[in-house]
């Protein structure tokens, strides 16, 4: 690799020497029209060329002198070239000897031809050097890109072993020493709020994970419970056709300042390639209660636990939506696929938002939305009206946040349905279970949500319970048809927090 670099740099150096032709490096004395150079008695000095400008009579080849003077390098076009373009035109002549423009007409004709010959010669020489050099650069860039892309697809990270153990060789890094927990390791390297573990540490952890049992499936692939040095982790395995989702989710999880107690904790991302197929691994915290969907299907909630869960989800979403300014700041992020299956329930019955494969980021400096190149769309059942009828302004980041809030209202409804008050509660159901089939189409959801403007049914008994009444009010303000009328995630968080504080004071 050293030789091509040597050749390219020397070619550039040689080209620089060639295009700065003799005659442009010393001060020339030139004839200058007296009306232009009054103070120097009709002469001028330049670091460029003497020039003569002429005009031709209309419908004739007869040359008529116009004016003459000095053409300084600072005025060359293009800049930094041996002979400027103007010197090779039919009305402009340049020369590089003292007072070579004294005889305006003769020198124009003679010097014009000489200049043209000189210009073409230097151009030909320059082209002979630059064209091969450019081709060489393109080849080097192409080879580098091809090599990088190939490594990514075949396993840029170290290949995982499906049945890894502690005997696998790991880097000599203090945070990988025996007895250090994942939580402590992350706190040591990220201060609890950074962009994730170093890549080398991620690869080392991934290589030591032992898959135990499958705990979930989705359209992206499967989720396994894994073990790393006695600790449980969740391993989300994407199929190779879902590479974009895997890459996007890993990218979003490693956003600076994203780590939060109500966002699913990211540990590592890596590839596994056995020569015939590629698996894409995303390793996160493991929560034994599973998703909110699974939890609500089997468990009822008290009013306190419902408020606590709702507050934790709203807090996580508010953190996603918030932009934190500064050199180590966090961009605002919208989820785009918020639903009960993408929310995990922790051991303390609070929640953490996961599955960020469709997330979009807001670039404050350019006020643009970083939309992933992903053919997947969100879950139809949870799509906001403006998403279903394709009227959402995707160039405005707030539009994505408002669509998230609509979905949050539906999640609140699912929680409220399982709230046990005086022995009364409902069986778990998905939103719009009574209006659309189990796997609805866009058109079916559009008919119900956009045209008929239906929303999930609110039982009358909810009005007699303060906690359910608050939840009812919030969910209605989340799923307004007009997006601009919806609450923000931060406002929802504050409302729930104030309610919980007031209830605690009563106790």
C-alpha positions as CSV (number, residue, x, y, z in Angstrom):
1,X,0.0,0.0,0.0
2,X,3.0,2.3,0.5
3,X,4.0,2.4,-3.2
4,X,0.7,3.7,-4.6
5,X,0.6,6.4,-2.0
6,X,4.1,7.4,-3.0
7,X,3.3,7.5,-6.7
8,X,0.1,9.6,-6.2
9,X,1.8,12.2,-4.0
10,X,4.8,12.4,-6.4
11,X,2.4,12.7,-9.3
12,X,0.6,15.6,-7.6
13,X,4.0,17.3,-6.8
14,X,5.1,16.8,-10.4
15,X,1.9,18.2,-11.7
16,X,2.2,21.3,-9.4
17,X,5.7,21.9,-10.9
18,X,4.5,21.5,-14.5
19,X,1.5,23.7,-14.4
20,X,3.3,26.6,-12.8
21,X,5.2,27.3,-16.0
22,X,8.2,29.5,-16.4
23,X,7.5,33.1,-17.0
24,X,4.9,33.4,-14.3
25,X,7.3,33.3,-11.4
26,X,9.3,36.6,-11.9
27,X,8.2,40.2,-12.2
28,X,7.6,41.2,-15.8
29,X,7.7,44.7,-17.2
30,X,5.0,45.4,-19.7
31,X,3.7,48.1,-21.9
32,X,0.6,49.7,-20.4
33,X,-1.8,52.2,-21.9
34,X,-1.0,55.7,-20.5
35,X,-4.6,56.3,-19.5
36,X,-4.4,53.1,-17.3
37,X,-0.8,53.6,-16.0
38,X,-0.5,57.3,-15.6
39,X,1.8,57.2,-12.6
40,X,4.3,54.8,-14.2
41,X,4.8,56.5,-17.5
42,X,2.9,53.8,-19.5
43,X,4.6,50.7,-18.0
44,X,3.6,48.2,-15.3
45,X,5.1,45.2,-13.5
46,X,3.3,41.8,-12.9
47,X,4.0,38.4,-11.6
48,X,1.8,37.0,-14.4
49,X,1.8,38.0,-18.1
50,X,1.8,41.0,-20.4
51,X,-1.4,41.1,-22.4
52,X,-2.8,42.7,-25.4
53,X,-6.6,43.0,-26.0
54,X,-8.0,43.6,-29.5
55,X,-11.3,43.7,-31.3
56,X,-12.1,42.6,-34.8
57,X,-14.2,44.7,-37.2
58,X,-17.7,43.5,-37.8
59,X,-17.9,41.0,-40.7
60,X,-14.1,41.3,-41.2
61,X,-10.9,39.6,-40.0
62,X,-9.1,43.0,-39.6
63,X,-7.7,43.4,-36.1
64,X,-8.2,46.7,-34.2
65,X,-6.1,47.4,-31.1
66,X,-8.1,47.9,-27.9
67,X,-5.8,48.1,-24.9
68,X,-2.8,46.5,-23.2
69,X,-1.3,46.1,-19.7
70,X,-0.4,43.6,-17.0
71,X,-2.3,40.4,-16.1
72,X,-1.5,39.5,-12.5
73,X,-1.7,36.0,-11.1
74,X,-4.3,36.9,-8.6
75,X,-6.7,37.5,-11.5
76,X,-6.1,34.2,-13.3
77,X,-9.1,32.1,-14.2
78,X,-9.0,29.3,-13.4
79,X,-6.7,30.2,-10.4
80,X,-3.4,28.5,-9.9
81,X,-2.9,27.4,-13.5
82,X,0.0,28.0,-15.8
83,X,-1.8,29.8,-18.6
84,X,-5.2,31.3,-17.9
85,X,-8.1,30.5,-20.2
86,X,-8.4,34.1,-21.4
87,X,-4.9,34.0,-22.9
88,X,-6.1,31.4,-25.5
89,X,-9.1,33.4,-26.8
90,X,-9.4,35.2,-30.2
91,X,-9.5,38.6,-28.5
92,X,-6.8,38.3,-25.8
93,X,-3.1,37.6,-26.1
94,X,-0.6,36.9,-23.3
95,X,3.3,36.9,-23.4
96,X,6.0,36.4,-20.9
97,X,9.0,38.7,-22.0
98,X,9.7,42.2,-20.9
99,X,7.6,44.7,-23.0
100,X,6.5,41.8,-25.3
101,X,3.2,43.6,-25.8
102,X,4.8,46.8,-27.2
103,X,3.8,46.0,-30.7
104,X,0.1,45.5,-30.1
105,X,-1.1,44.0,-33.4
106,X,2.0,42.0,-34.5
107,X,2.6,40.6,-31.1
108,X,-1.0,39.7,-30.7
109,X,-1.0,37.5,-33.8
110,X,2.4,36.0,-33.1
111,X,2.2,35.6,-29.3
112,X,-1.4,34.4,-29.6
113,X,-0.2,31.4,-31.7
114,X,2.8,30.8,-29.4
115,X,0.6,31.0,-26.3
116,X,-1.9,28.6,-27.8
117,X,0.9,26.1,-28.6
118,X,2.4,26.5,-25.1
119,X,-1.0,26.2,-23.5
120,X,-1.9,23.1,-25.4
121,X,1.4,21.6,-24.6
122,X,1.2,22.1,-20.9
123,X,-2.4,21.0,-20.9
124,X,-1.5,17.8,-22.7
125,X,1.3,17.1,-20.2
126,X,-1.0,17.9,-17.3
127,X,-3.7,15.6,-18.7
128,X,-1.2,12.8,-19.2
129,X,-0.3,12.9,-15.5
130,X,-3.7,13.8,-13.9
131,X,-5.9,11.3,-15.8
132,X,-3.9,8.2,-14.7
133,X,-3.6,9.7,-11.2
134,X,-7.4,10.3,-11.0
135,X,-8.0,6.8,-12.3
136,X,-5.6,5.4,-9.7
137,X,-7.4,7.4,-6.9
138,X,-10.8,6.1,-8.0
139,X,-9.4,2.5,-8.0
140,X,-8.0,2.9,-4.5
141,X,-11.2,4.4,-3.2
142,X,-13.3,1.7,-4.8
143,X,-11.0,-1.1,-3.3
144,X,-11.3,0.5,0.1
145,X,-15.1,0.8,-0.1
146,X,-15.4,-2.8,-1.4
147,X,-13.1,-4.1,1.4
148,X,-15.0,-2.2,4.1
149,X,-18.4,-3.3,2.8
150,X,-17.2,-6.9,2.5
151,X,-16.0,-6.9,6.1
152,X,-19.3,-5.5,7.3
153,X,-21.3,-8.2,5.6
154,X,-19.0,-11.1,6.4
155,X,-18.4,-10.0,10.0
156,X,-16.5,-6.7,10.6
157,X,-16.8,-7.6,14.3
158,X,-15.3,-10.9,15.6
159,X,-17.5,-13.9,14.7
160,X,-19.6,-15.1,17.6
161,X,-19.5,-18.7,18.8
162,X,-23.0,-19.9,19.5
163,X,-21.8,-21.9,22.5
164,X,-19.2,-19.4,23.8
165,X,-17.6,-19.7,27.2
166,X,-15.1,-17.9,29.4
167,X,-12.2,-19.8,27.8
168,X,-12.4,-17.6,24.6
169,X,-9.5,-15.2,24.3
170,X,-10.4,-11.7,25.3
171,X,-8.5,-8.4,25.1
172,X,-6.5,-7.4,28.1
173,X,-8.8,-4.7,29.3
174,X,-9.5,-3.9,33.0
175,X,-13.3,-3.6,32.5
176,X,-13.4,-7.2,31.2
177,X,-11.8,-8.7,34.3
178,X,-13.6,-11.5,36.2
179,X,-16.2,-10.4,38.6
180,X,-17.2,-7.2,36.9
181,X,-20.9,-7.1,36.2
182,X,-22.4,-5.7,33.0
183,X,-24.1,-2.9,34.9
184,X,-20.8,-1.9,36.5
185,X,-18.9,-2.2,33.2
186,X,-21.4,0.1,31.5
187,X,-21.2,2.7,34.3
188,X,-17.4,2.6,34.2
189,X,-17.2,3.3,30.4
190,X,-20.2,5.5,29.8
191,X,-20.9,7.1,33.2
192,X,-24.4,5.7,32.9
193,X,-25.4,8.1,30.1
194,X,-22.9,7.8,27.2
195,X,-23.1,6.1,23.8
196,X,-22.4,2.5,24.9
197,X,-19.4,0.2,25.4
198,X,-16.3,0.4,23.2
199,X,-16.6,-1.7,20.1
200,X,-13.8,-4.0,21.1
201,X,-15.5,-4.7,24.5
202,X,-18.8,-5.3,22.6
203,X,-17.2,-7.9,20.4
204,X,-15.6,-9.6,23.3
205,X,-18.9,-9.8,25.2
206,X,-20.8,-11.1,22.2
207,X,-18.2,-13.9,21.6
208,X,-18.8,-15.2,25.2
209,X,-22.6,-15.3,25.2
210,X,-24.2,-18.7,25.4
211,X,-27.8,-18.9,24.0
212,X,-30.2,-20.6,26.3
213,X,-33.8,-20.5,25.1
214,X,-36.1,-18.6,22.7
215,X,-38.3,-16.0,24.4
216,X,-39.9,-14.2,21.5
217,X,-40.4,-14.0,17.7
218,X,-41.2,-11.2,15.3
219,X,-40.9,-10.2,11.7
220,X,-37.3,-9.2,12.1
221,X,-36.2,-12.6,13.6
222,X,-36.0,-14.1,17.1
223,X,-35.2,-13.1,20.7
224,X,-33.2,-15.5,22.9
225,X,-32.3,-15.4,26.6
226,X,-28.5,-15.6,26.7
227,X,-25.9,-16.0,29.5
228,X,-22.7,-14.0,29.9
229,X,-20.6,-14.9,33.0
230,X,-23.7,-16.0,34.8
231,X,-25.8,-12.9,33.9
232,X,-28.9,-13.0,31.8
233,X,-29.0,-11.0,28.6
234,X,-31.5,-10.7,25.7
235,X,-30.1,-11.6,22.3
236,X,-32.2,-10.3,19.4
237,X,-31.2,-12.1,16.2
238,X,-32.1,-10.5,13.0
239,X,-32.2,-12.4,9.7
240,X,-29.8,-11.2,7.0
241,X,-32.6,-9.5,5.1
242,X,-33.3,-7.3,8.1
243,X,-29.7,-5.9,8.1
244,X,-30.9,-2.3,7.8
245,X,-33.1,-2.7,10.9
246,X,-30.3,-4.2,12.8
247,X,-27.8,-1.6,11.8
248,X,-30.3,1.3,12.5
249,X,-31.2,0.0,15.9
250,X,-27.6,-0.5,16.9
251,X,-26.8,3.0,15.6
252,X,-29.7,4.6,17.5
253,X,-28.9,2.7,20.8
254,X,-25.3,4.1,20.7
255,X,-26.5,7.7,20.4
256,X,-24.7,9.8,23.0
257,X,-26.8,10.4,26.1
258,X,-29.5,8.0,25.1
259,X,-29.0,5.6,28.1
260,X,-31.9,6.0,30.4
261,X,-33.7,3.8,33.0
262,X,-36.8,3.8,30.8
263,X,-35.0,3.0,27.5
264,X,-34.0,-0.7,27.0
265,X,-30.4,-1.0,28.0
266,X,-28.1,-1.7,25.1
267,X,-25.0,-3.9,25.6
268,X,-23.5,-4.9,22.3
269,X,-24.1,-5.5,18.6
270,X,-22.1,-8.0,16.5
271,X,-22.3,-10.4,13.5
272,X,-22.2,-14.2,13.4
273,X,-21.2,-15.8,10.1
274,X,-20.6,-19.5,9.8
275,X,-19.9,-19.4,6.0
276,X,-23.4,-20.2,4.8
277,X,-25.6,-17.6,6.5
278,X,-25.2,-14.4,8.5
279,X,-26.9,-13.7,11.8
280,X,-27.0,-10.1,13.2
281,X,-27.0,-10.0,16.9
282,X,-28.3,-7.1,19.1
283,X,-27.6,-7.7,22.9
284,X,-29.6,-5.8,25.5
285,X,-30.7,-6.1,29.1
286,X,-32.9,-9.0,29.9
287,X,-36.2,-8.5,31.6
288,X,-37.9,-11.7,32.7
289,X,-41.4,-10.3,32.6
290,X,-41.1,-9.8,28.9
291,X,-43.0,-7.3,26.9
292,X,-45.9,-5.2,28.2
293,X,-48.1,-7.1,25.8
294,X,-47.1,-10.5,27.5
295,X,-47.4,-9.0,30.9
296,X,-50.9,-7.5,30.5
297,X,-52.1,-10.7,28.9
298,X,-51.5,-12.6,32.2
299,X,-51.5,-9.9,34.9
300,X,-53.9,-7.3,36.2
301,X,-52.8,-4.0,37.6
302,X,-53.7,-2.0,40.7
303,X,-54.3,1.7,40.2
304,X,-50.9,2.5,41.6
305,X,-49.0,0.1,39.4
306,X,-51.0,1.3,36.4
307,X,-49.9,4.9,37.1
308,X,-46.3,3.8,37.7
309,X,-46.2,1.9,34.4
310,X,-47.8,4.7,32.4
311,X,-45.4,7.3,34.0
312,X,-42.4,5.2,33.2
313,X,-43.4,4.8,29.5
314,X,-44.1,8.5,29.2
315,X,-40.8,9.3,30.9
316,X,-38.9,7.1,28.4
317,X,-40.7,8.6,25.5
318,X,-40.1,12.2,26.8
319,X,-36.4,11.4,27.0
320,X,-36.4,10.0,23.4
321,X,-38.2,13.1,22.1
322,X,-35.9,15.6,24.1
323,X,-32.9,17.1,22.4
324,X,-30.0,17.7,24.8
325,X,-27.8,20.6,23.7
326,X,-24.0,20.6,24.0
327,X,-20.9,18.9,22.7
328,X,-22.0,15.7,24.3
329,X,-25.7,16.4,23.5
330,X,-28.4,14.0,22.4
331,X,-30.5,14.6,19.3
332,X,-34.3,14.4,19.5
333,X,-35.5,10.9,18.5
334,X,-38.9,9.7,17.5
335,X,-39.8,6.0,17.9
336,X,-42.2,5.4,15.0
337,X,-43.3,1.9,16.2
338,X,-44.4,2.4,19.8
339,X,-46.7,-0.4,21.0
340,X,-47.1,-2.8,23.9
341,X,-45.0,-5.4,22.2
342,X,-42.0,-3.0,22.0
343,X,-42.1,-2.0,25.7
344,X,-40.4,-4.2,28.3
345,X,-41.6,-4.7,31.9
346,X,-38.8,-4.5,34.5
347,X,-38.7,-6.4,37.8
348,X,-39.9,-3.3,39.7
349,X,-43.0,-3.1,37.4
350,X,-41.7,0.0,35.6
351,X,-41.2,-0.1,31.8
352,X,-38.4,0.4,29.3
353,X,-39.0,1.3,25.6
354,X,-37.2,-1.0,23.1
355,X,-37.1,-1.8,19.4
356,X,-35.6,1.4,17.9
357,X,-35.1,-0.1,14.4
358,X,-37.5,2.5,12.8
359,X,-36.5,5.5,14.9
360,X,-35.7,8.9,13.3
361,X,-33.4,11.6,14.6
362,X,-33.7,15.3,14.3
363,X,-30.7,17.3,13.2
364,X,-31.1,20.7,14.9
365,X,-28.3,22.5,12.9
366,X,-30.0,21.7,9.5
367,X,-33.6,21.2,10.9
368,X,-33.8,17.9,8.9
369,X,-35.1,14.5,9.8
370,X,-32.7,11.5,9.5
371,X,-35.1,8.9,8.2
372,X,-33.6,5.3,7.9
373,X,-33.4,3.6,4.6
374,X,-35.8,0.9,5.6
375,X,-38.8,-0.6,3.8
376,X,-40.5,-1.6,7.0
377,X,-43.4,0.6,8.3
378,X,-44.8,0.8,11.8
379,X,-47.5,-1.4,13.1
380,X,-50.8,-0.6,11.3
381,X,-53.0,-0.9,14.4
382,X,-51.0,1.8,16.2
383,X,-50.6,4.2,13.2
384,X,-51.9,7.8,13.7
385,X,-54.6,9.1,11.3
386,X,-52.1,11.3,9.4
387,X,-49.8,8.3,8.9
388,X,-52.7,6.1,7.6
389,X,-54.0,8.7,5.1
390,X,-50.4,9.8,4.1
391,X,-50.9,13.4,5.1
392,X,-48.1,13.7,7.6
393,X,-45.4,16.2,6.8
394,X,-42.3,14.0,7.0
395,X,-40.0,17.0,6.7
396,X,-41.2,18.3,10.1
397,X,-39.8,16.3,13.0
398,X,-42.7,17.3,15.3
399,X,-45.0,15.3,13.1
400,X,-43.2,12.1,14.1
401,X,-43.4,12.9,17.8
402,X,-47.1,13.5,17.5
403,X,-47.6,10.2,15.9
404,X,-45.7,8.6,18.8
405,X,-48.1,10.3,21.3
406,X,-51.1,8.9,19.4
407,X,-49.7,5.4,19.8
408,X,-48.9,6.1,23.5
409,X,-52.6,6.8,24.0
410,X,-53.5,3.4,22.7
411,X,-50.9,1.8,25.1
412,X,-52.5,3.6,28.0
413,X,-55.8,2.2,27.0
414,X,-54.4,-1.3,27.1
415,X,-53.1,-0.7,30.6
416,X,-56.4,0.8,31.8
417,X,-58.3,-2.3,30.5
418,X,-56.3,-4.5,32.9
419,X,-56.7,-2.2,35.9
420,X,-58.5,-4.1,38.7
421,X,-60.8,-1.8,40.7
422,X,-63.1,-3.5,43.2
423,X,-62.6,-6.8,41.4
424,X,-63.7,-5.4,38.1
425,X,-61.4,-5.5,35.1
426,X,-61.5,-6.5,31.4
427,X,-59.8,-9.3,29.5
428,X,-56.7,-8.1,27.7
429,X,-57.4,-6.9,24.2
430,X,-55.5,-5.1,21.5
431,X,-56.8,-1.6,20.5
432,X,-59.6,-1.8,17.9
433,X,-60.0,-5.5,18.5
434,X,-63.8,-5.1,17.9
435,X,-63.4,-3.0,14.7
436,X,-60.7,-4.7,12.6
437,X,-59.4,-8.2,12.0
438,X,-56.3,-9.6,13.9
439,X,-54.0,-8.5,11.1
440,X,-55.6,-5.4,9.6
441,X,-54.7,-3.8,6.4
442,X,-53.9,-0.1,5.9
443,X,-57.3,0.4,4.2
444,X,-59.1,-1.3,7.1
445,X,-57.4,0.9,9.7
446,X,-57.9,4.0,7.5
447,X,-61.6,3.3,7.3
448,X,-62.0,2.9,11.1
449,X,-59.5,5.6,12.3
450,X,-59.6,8.3,9.5
451,X,-63.1,8.1,8.0
452,X,-65.2,6.8,10.9
453,X,-62.9,8.4,13.4
454,X,-63.4,5.6,15.9
455,X,-61.3,5.2,19.0
456,X,-61.1,2.4,21.6
457,X,-64.2,2.1,23.8
458,X,-64.1,3.8,27.2
459,X,-66.1,1.8,29.9
460,X,-68.4,4.0,32.0
461,X,-67.0,2.5,35.2
462,X,-63.6,4.2,34.6
463,X,-65.2,7.6,35.5
464,X,-65.8,6.5,39.1
465,X,-62.0,5.9,39.7
466,X,-59.7,8.9,39.9
467,X,-56.7,7.0,38.4
468,X,-58.7,5.7,35.5
469,X,-60.4,9.1,35.1
470,X,-56.9,10.7,34.7
471,X,-55.8,8.0,32.3
472,X,-59.0,8.4,30.3
473,X,-58.4,12.2,30.0
474,X,-54.8,11.6,28.9
475,X,-55.5,9.0,26.3
476,X,-58.2,11.1,24.7
477,X,-55.8,14.0,24.5
478,X,-53.2,11.7,22.9
479,X,-55.4,10.4,20.1
480,X,-57.0,13.6,18.8
481,X,-57.6,13.4,15.1
482,X,-55.7,16.7,14.5
483,X,-52.1,16.0,15.5
484,X,-51.3,19.6,16.7
485,X,-54.0,19.3,19.4
486,X,-52.2,16.3,21.1
487,X,-50.3,16.6,24.3
488,X,-46.5,16.3,24.3
489,X,-44.8,13.4,26.0
490,X,-43.3,15.8,28.5
491,X,-46.7,17.2,29.4
492,X,-48.1,13.7,29.9
493,X,-45.1,12.8,32.1
494,X,-45.7,15.9,34.3
495,X,-49.4,15.2,34.6
496,X,-48.9,11.6,35.8
497,X,-46.0,12.6,38.1
498,X,-48.2,15.3,39.7
499,X,-51.0,12.9,40.2
500,X,-48.8,10.3,41.8
501,X,-47.3,12.9,44.1
502,X,-50.7,14.1,45.2
503,X,-51.8,10.5,45.9
504,X,-48.7,9.8,48.0
505,X,-49.4,13.0,50.1
506,X,-52.9,11.6,50.8
507,X,-51.5,8.4,52.3
